[in-house]
């Protein structure tokens, strides 16, 4: 399914704060809001790449916080599924996989907690955002440019990423995505691919932290830098256990995903190794 027409935010002056995957993790989302306030980054300079609701215990509360905050938000596959009252999360997990089995638990829960008003809000979210910064034009998508729920990891072959960038046309210099859950940044044939990471689930690196990305102007250049988000993970875990969400609860503490079906070999090998993402200047 191709993406719906995008929404253009025009010219933005940095710094921008970009994140994805709040996943119904209210303590993590609150912590990120405090980071933005401390850094003095206003809501119009904050972009969420989607999946505000998934694994964790407070989906409706997280959506309400994001709406009150007034940041720019993109439709992820979870918003799409909840807005459409679909039968599953639309993550694109293979049938019969552990990810697919695990998603039944949290999707049913999230679906049962979501208000009609939040679903209506999700239904009108854009699937692509465009903005310009320091003479560069960016497209922000949830997974890929061809498909909302397509997984692109750091190790995904360059040719596949190049094909996605080509779909966006010559005028787009960089793509910013989420969905895969592990942040990275790469230069691909003169263009830029950035994944901002997610705040609501660790990066399968054996630490509790979530990740977000800052995009700042440095003279004529732009710099993307990735930051760890530390937050009270026990609080989010306890909230999950209290409502019977067991599948991903301990992952918030161990920093390890309960299933790696979606991961390429390279990312599987990095399980439990504390992630470090070097800043990208371009
Ligand atoms: Fe997603």
Boltz pocket constraint, residues with backbone or C-beta under 6 A from the ligand:
constraints:
  - pocket:
      binder: B
      contacts: [[A, 51], [A, 76], [A, 77], [A, 78], [A, 91], [A, 142], [A, 148], [A, 149], [A, 179], [A, 180]]
      max_distance: 6.0
